[in-house]
Amino acid sequence: MTIQVDVSRRAFLRGTFSLGTALTLEFVEPALAISSCFLTPKETEGPFFPVTFPLDKDNDLTQLEGSTKNADGQMIVVRGVVQDELCRPAPGAMVEIWQACTTGRYNHPRDRNPAKVDPHFQYWGRTVANERGEYGFKTIKPGSYPVNWFWTRPPHIHFKVYSRHHHMLTTQMYFSGDPLNEKDRLLGEHPDQDQEKFIVSFAEFRGIPTGHFDLTLKTRQR
């Protein structure tokens, strides 16, 4: 069941930033004190990075522009801070996400999963970090899906981060408490301490499950 949110799409997208993207500060609390800023581990891009991009290029994946119907599935918010290894914010960093819909299907020509495509889901979005390095997305929790019928990938969201003064980061975010995490071959390739950096817990915030996922980039040598 889709959670009802006390914020309209127009309110969610209020306050645009450069490059034609939007960031929802209403969902982004002030940056929390960070005890350590270890680099976010890299993850594979996977085979389903979009080959075409939707006309709607914002950070609300739950409703396409001009549509009156929301995407199917559990609505969530993912927010965090883009920063460097010294905990300094990276304002202007471009954050992209892409993911499967609630059935576990990607909107990609190479996806052979027979699950249904959601015509009301955006599948990909982007935003620009504000002056404090904060970013935010409204999306849905993706479904799991089989990989060559040998194992089932847990729900996850792909991230790619671009910043002028930092190395590009490609990674994935997983959901705390999902039993498929323990069996995932990609997540299992990382040591336990790194796995903790990928896995995010969600809690209710203004009526919608919200998770905090910081993205720590490596600074380029000047």
Rosetta blueprint (number, residue, H / E / L):
1 M L
2 T L
3 I L
4 Q L
5 V L
6 D L
7 V L
8 S L
9 R H
10 R H
11 A H
12 F H
13 L L
14 R L
15 G L
16 T E
17 F L
18 S H
19 L H
20 G H
21 T L
22 A E
23 L L
24 T L
25 L L
26 E L
27 F L
28 V L
29 E L
30 P L
31 A L
32 L L
33 A L
34 I L
35 S L
36 S L
37 C L
38 F L
39 L L
40 T L
41 P L
42 K L
43 E L
44 T L
45 E L
46 G L
47 P L
48 F L
49 F L
50 P L
51 V L
52 T L
53 F L
54 P L
55 L L
56 D L
57 K L
58 D L
59 N L
60 D E
61 L L
62 T L
63 Q L
64 L L
65 E L
66 G L
67 S L
68 T L
69 K L
70 N L
71 A L
72 D L
73 G L
74 Q L
75 M E
76 I E
77 V E
78 V E
79 R E
80 G E
81 V E
82 V E
83 Q E
84 D E
85 E L
86 L L
87 C L
88 R L
89 P E
90 A L
91 P L
92 G L
93 A L
94 M E
95 V E
96 E E
97 I E
98 W E
99 Q L
100 A L
101 C L
102 T L
103 T L
104 G L
105 R L
106 Y L
107 N L
108 H L
109 P L
110 R L
111 D L
112 R L
113 N L
114 P L
115 A L
116 K L
117 V L
118 D L
119 P L
120 H L
121 F L
122 Q L
123 Y L
124 W E
125 G E
126 R E
127 T E
128 V E
129 A L
130 N L
131 E L
132 R L
133 G L
134 E E
135 Y E
136 G E
137 F E
138 K E
139 T E
140 I E
141 K L
142 P L
143 G L
144 S L
145 Y E
146 P E
147 V E
148 N L
149 W L
150 F L
151 W E
152 T E
153 R E
154 P L
155 P L
156 H E
157 I E
158 H E
159 F E
160 K E
161 V E
162 Y E
163 S E
164 R L
165 H L
166 H E
167 H E
168 M E
169 L E
170 T E
171 T E
172 Q E
173 M E
174 Y E
175 F E
176 S L
177 G L
178 D L
179 P H
180 L H
181 N H
182 E H
183 K H
184 D L
185 R H
186 L H
187 L H
188 G H
189 E L
190 H L
191 P L
192 D H
193 Q H
194 D H
195 Q H
196 E H
197 K H
198 F H
199 I E
200 V E
201 S L
202 F E
203 A E
204 E E
205 F E
206 R L
207 G L
208 I E
209 P E
210 T E
211 G E
212 H E
213 F L
214 D L
215 L E
216 T E
217 L E
218 K L
219 T E
220 R L
221 Q L
222 R L
